[in-house]
Amino acid sequence: MLIEHRGEVEFDFLNILHISLTQVAARDPGELYRLLKLLLTRPDSQIAAAVAGWDRALSLEAVMLASLYTAWTGQRHPLMPDAPDLSLTDVETRLADMALEAMNRR
């Protein structure tokens, strides 16, 4: 993965983690592996977007708003990439329900 997507990994290390990829690799390869696994779980990281085959990385706010839209309408928001593993989790569904209840109370 580092060979295919080295630019994305370096970008994420510098802009999200604020540390150089070469510094982490020289210091502790195990830490490099753990940080890379962490970056792969973030939809706003370039490496996660590249591995998932998305056109662009999504901000956390965009994912939350698209999740709210999906919960509200029952249809997947067009911003969200089509992937079978991106179904809503129980936590996302509960958060969307809580936000909708708060909006309805007003």
N, C-alpha and C positions, 0 to 999 in steps of 0.2 A: 504494500500500500504506500509506503514512503517513497518508493521509486516512481510509481505511477502518479501520485498526487503530492509531490514534494512542495510545490508552490503553495497549495492550499494549506498544508500542514504548517509550513513556515509562517504564512500569513496569520493563521489562527493562534499559533504560539506567541507571536509578537503582539497581536491586537487584542486577543481575549485573555491570554495568560500573562502577558507582559514579560516574557522571558524568551531568550533565543533558543531555538531548537538545538543548536550545536552545544550550548551550555548544558542543557539538560541531558543530552546524549552522552557528553563527556563525563558528567558527574555521576549519573546513575541510569543505566538502561532500563531498569525496572520502573523507575519513576516515569521515564519517557513512555513506556507501555501503558501505565496507569492513566497518565494525562491524555494520551491519545484515545483511550477508551472513553474517558470523560467527554472529550470533544465530539466523539461520534454520537453521543446522546443529545447534544445540543442542536436544535434546528437552526440556530443562528450562526453556526460554524460553517466555514467553507468546505471543510473536509467531509462533514456529514452530508452536505448537499451534493458534493461530487460523488460520494459512495452510493447515495440513494438514487442518483441519476436525475436530480432536480435541476431546473434551469438556474435557480438562484437560491441563496440561503434565505430563510425566513426569520424575521425577528420574533422574539418571544411574544411581543404584543400582537403581532399579526396572527400567530397561532392561537392565542387566547380569543381574539375577536372572531376568527374563523370558527373556533370551537363553539362560541356563543351563537353564532349564526346557524351552525349545524344543529345545535340543540333547539334553537328557536323554531327553525323551519322544518327540521327533519331531513334536510337535503345537505349533501356535502358542499361546502363553500368552494367556489371555483379557484380560489387562491391556494387551497390545500392540494398538494400533489396527489395523484392517483397511485396509491400503493396499498396493498392489502394489509400491511402491518401497521398502518397509521390509524386504526380504528380508535374511537374514543375510549379512554380508560374510565374506570368507575370514579376516580377522583375528578377527572375533567367533567364528567356528567354531573357529579354533585356540585362542583363549582359553578357550572352553568345554571343548574337549577336554583342555587342560592342567589345568583345574580338576577335571575328572572323574577324570583319571589321578591327581592328587594325592589326591583323596578315596578312590580305590580302593586306594592304597598303604597307607593306615592300617589 
